[in-house]
Amino acid sequence: MTAPLMPKATAVWLIENTALTFEQIATFCVLHMLEVQNLADSEATHGMVGFDPIASGQLTLEEIHRCEKDTSAILKMSVAVSADSVLGKKRSRYTPLAKRQERPDAIAWLVKYYPDLTDTQISRLVGTTKLTIEAVRNRSHWNAQNIKPRSPVQLGFCAQSELDAVVGNLKINHEAS
């Protein structure tokens, strides 16, 4: 069985919105049962937003009701959900606060080594806004003096295959014109 996209956030949602046992939630979320108990008992989850497995297509309401009735039943993921998509759509990426300050570095690297990339392509690779990209290009970003170009792949904003695909399309478009 594959793990849910965001196991702890999914566990928080299941704890708050269902009558499932801690054991059922732990099995589904691939967490230790004590971790699930801690999430339920502790204020460690204060501020943590639950991730709805029904909205993401990982579970159905019928599956939850089935397991609520039979406490020995194990939740089954409704479809194989990839880490890059939810319900067939590209999902927005969550970037931890600590990594957000590195986003301008990734933008600067892309602008430096691939100046022909459009703002839309950079935005999709790094997960940022066009305003931020424009500010980095113009060196009008509020932290411009501290920006050091670093690879978005090494920083974890995109996969090498995604970067290669965008750069490959760029080269094909140049050869065609």
C-alpha positions as a Python dict, from the first residue, in 0.01 Angstrom:
ca = {
    (1, 'M'): (0, 0, 0),
    (2, 'T'): (126, 347, -80),
    (3, 'A'): (130, 613, 187),
    (4, 'P'): (-99, 915, 168),
    (5, 'L'): (44, 1235, 26),
    (6, 'M'): (83, 1407, 363),
    (7, 'P'): (62, 1136, 629),
    (8, 'K'): (52, 1345, 949),
    (9, 'A'): (-185, 1605, 804),
    (10, 'T'): (-406, 1324, 673),
    (11, 'A'): (-400, 1161, 1018),
    (12, 'V'): (-503, 1492, 1178),
    (13, 'W'): (-798, 1520, 939),
    (14, 'L'): (-906, 1161, 1003),
    (15, 'I'): (-880, 1209, 1381),
    (16, 'E'): (-1088, 1527, 1370),
    (17, 'N'): (-1350, 1417, 1116),
    (18, 'T'): (-1406, 1043, 1157),
    (19, 'A'): (-1474, 778, 1419),
    (20, 'L'): (-1189, 557, 1297),
    (21, 'T'): (-964, 392, 1553),
    (22, 'F'): (-608, 511, 1604),
    (23, 'E'): (-490, 175, 1474),
    (24, 'Q'): (-686, 215, 1149),
    (25, 'I'): (-552, 567, 1100),
    (26, 'A'): (-195, 458, 1180),
    (27, 'T'): (-214, 171, 931),
    (28, 'F'): (-353, 392, 654),
    (29, 'C'): (-112, 679, 715),
    (30, 'V'): (189, 450, 765),
    (31, 'L'): (255, 595, 1108),
    (32, 'H'): (314, 431, 1444),
    (33, 'M'): (0, 408, 1656),
    (34, 'L'): (169, 609, 1932),
    (35, 'E'): (233, 886, 1680),
    (36, 'V'): (-136, 897, 1598),
    (37, 'Q'): (-225, 901, 1969),
    (38, 'N'): (22, 1186, 2018),
    (39, 'L'): (-137, 1378, 1731),
    (40, 'A'): (-479, 1331, 1893),
    (41, 'D'): (-368, 1411, 2251),
    (42, 'S'): (-102, 1672, 2198),
    (43, 'E'): (-104, 2033, 2113),
    (44, 'A'): (180, 1954, 1872),
    (45, 'T'): (-81, 1971, 1598),
    (46, 'H'): (-190, 2319, 1701),
    (47, 'G'): (-188, 2514, 1379),
    (48, 'M'): (-149, 2204, 1161),
    (49, 'V'): (-414, 2197, 893),
    (50, 'G'): (-563, 1856, 822),
    (51, 'F'): (-532, 1720, 469),
    (52, 'D'): (-867, 1591, 339),
    (53, 'P'): (-810, 1245, 182),
    (54, 'I'): (-1160, 1251, 30),
    (55, 'A'): (-1104, 1575, -160),
    (56, 'S'): (-767, 1449, -284),
    (57, 'G'): (-919, 1124, -411),
    (58, 'Q'): (-725, 897, -176),
    (59, 'L'): (-1035, 776, 11),
    (60, 'T'): (-1406, 764, -48),
    (61, 'L'): (-1668, 848, 211),
    (62, 'E'): (-1808, 496, 169),
    (63, 'E'): (-1467, 347, 255),
    (64, 'I'): (-1449, 556, 572),
    (65, 'H'): (-1804, 456, 674),
    (66, 'R'): (-1723, 89, 607),
    (67, 'C'): (-1421, 104, 837),
    (68, 'E'): (-1605, 302, 1103),
    (69, 'K'): (-1862, 22, 1128),
    (70, 'D'): (-1598, -255, 1141),
    (71, 'T'): (-1304, -153, 1363),
    (72, 'S'): (-1098, -449, 1238),
    (73, 'A'): (-1127, -334, 876),
    (74, 'I'): (-832, -168, 706),
    (75, 'L'): (-876, 148, 498),
    (76, 'K'): (-794, 97, 133),
    (77, 'M'): (-672, 380, -85),
    (78, 'S'): (-928, 434, -362),
    (79, 'V'): (-680, 499, -643),
    (80, 'A'): (-306, 510, -683),
    (81, 'V'): (-238, 876, -618),
    (82, 'S'): (96, 1001, -736),
    (83, 'A'): (292, 1257, -539),
    (84, 'D'): (270, 1503, -830),
    (85, 'S'): (-101, 1491, -896),
    (86, 'V'): (-434, 1498, -726),
    (87, 'L'): (-736, 1391, -929),
    (88, 'G'): (-533, 1412, -1248),
    (89, 'K'): (-441, 1777, -1201),
    (90, 'K'): (-103, 1919, -1122),
    (91, 'R'): (-123, 2023, -761),
    (92, 'S'): (44, 2326, -615),
    (93, 'R'): (352, 2244, -419),
    (94, 'Y'): (387, 2327, -55),
    (95, 'T'): (721, 2483, 26),
    (96, 'P'): (825, 2493, 392),
    (97, 'L'): (891, 2839, 535),
    (98, 'A'): (1261, 2763, 577),
    (99, 'K'): (1297, 2689, 204),
    (100, 'R'): (1097, 2987, 75),
    (101, 'Q'): (1390, 3219, 126),
    (102, 'E'): (1588, 3003, -119),
    (103, 'R'): (1335, 3046, -400),
    (104, 'P'): (1495, 3369, -535),
    (105, 'D'): (1829, 3183, -554),
    (106, 'A'): (1667, 2921, -778),
    (107, 'I'): (1506, 3190, -993),
    (108, 'A'): (1841, 3370, -1029),
    (109, 'W'): (2009, 3044, -1138),
    (110, 'L'): (1744, 2979, -1402),
    (111, 'V'): (1762, 3338, -1530),
    (112, 'K'): (2143, 3322, -1542),
    (113, 'Y'): (2182, 2988, -1719),
    (114, 'Y'): (1859, 2982, -1921),
    (115, 'P'): (1771, 3348, -1995),
    (116, 'D'): (1525, 3243, -2266),
    (117, 'L'): (1292, 3068, -2020),
    (118, 'T'): (960, 3245, -1989),
    (119, 'D'): (824, 3360, -1657),
    (120, 'T'): (554, 3093, -1684),
    (121, 'Q'): (811, 2816, -1725),
    (122, 'I'): (1015, 2942, -1429),
    (123, 'S'): (699, 2981, -1223),
    (124, 'R'): (602, 2618, -1287),
    (125, 'L'): (950, 2486, -1208),
    (126, 'V'): (1006, 2680, -888),
    (127, 'G'): (647, 2737, -774),
    (128, 'T'): (651, 3114, -751),
    (129, 'T'): (477, 3420, -888),
    (130, 'K'): (565, 3619, -1196),
    (131, 'L'): (611, 3929, -978),
    (132, 'T'): (887, 3757, -782),
    (133, 'I'): (1055, 3641, -1103),
    (134, 'E'): (1041, 3991, -1246),
    (135, 'A'): (1185, 4137, -924),
    (136, 'V'): (1478, 3890, -937),
    (137, 'R'): (1538, 3964, -1308),
    (138, 'N'): (1539, 4341, -1250),
    (139, 'R'): (1737, 4310, -926),
    (140, 'S'): (1459, 4501, -752),
    (141, 'H'): (1386, 4212, -514),
    (142, 'W'): (1388, 4324, -150),
    (143, 'N'): (1676, 4085, -76),
    (144, 'A'): (1863, 4130, -406),
    (145, 'Q'): (2205, 4183, -244),
    (146, 'N'): (2190, 3838, -79),
    (147, 'I'): (2064, 3634, -377),
    (148, 'K'): (2316, 3374, -495),
    (149, 'P'): (2223, 3167, -803),
    (150, 'R'): (2173, 2804, -697),
    (151, 'S'): (2023, 2514, -889),
    (152, 'P'): (1650, 2461, -826),
    (153, 'V'): (1712, 2085, -847),
    (154, 'Q'): (1968, 2092, -567),
    (155, 'L'): (1740, 2316, -361),
    (156, 'G'): (1454, 2069, -410),
    (157, 'F'): (1210, 2292, -599),
    (158, 'C'): (1190, 2065, -904),
    (159, 'A'): (1316, 1733, -1031),
    (160, 'Q'): (1603, 1710, -1281),
    (161, 'S'): (1363, 1547, -1527),
    (162, 'E'): (1128, 1848, -1507),
    (163, 'L'): (1415, 2090, -1569),
    (164, 'D'): (1544, 1877, -1857),
    (165, 'A'): (1197, 1869, -2013),
    (166, 'V'): (1159, 2248, -2000),
    (167, 'V'): (1513, 2308, -2130),
    (168, 'G'): (1462, 2041, -2399),
    (169, 'N'): (1146, 2217, -2519),
    (170, 'L'): (1340, 2544, -2519),
    (171, 'K'): (1611, 2394, -2744),
    (172, 'I'): (1353, 2240, -2979),
    (173, 'N'): (1178, 2577, -3014),
    (174, 'H'): (1512, 2749, -3095),
    (175, 'E'): (1600, 2489, -3358),
    (176, 'A'): (1257, 2520, -3518),
    (177, 'S'): (1286, 2898, -3558),
}
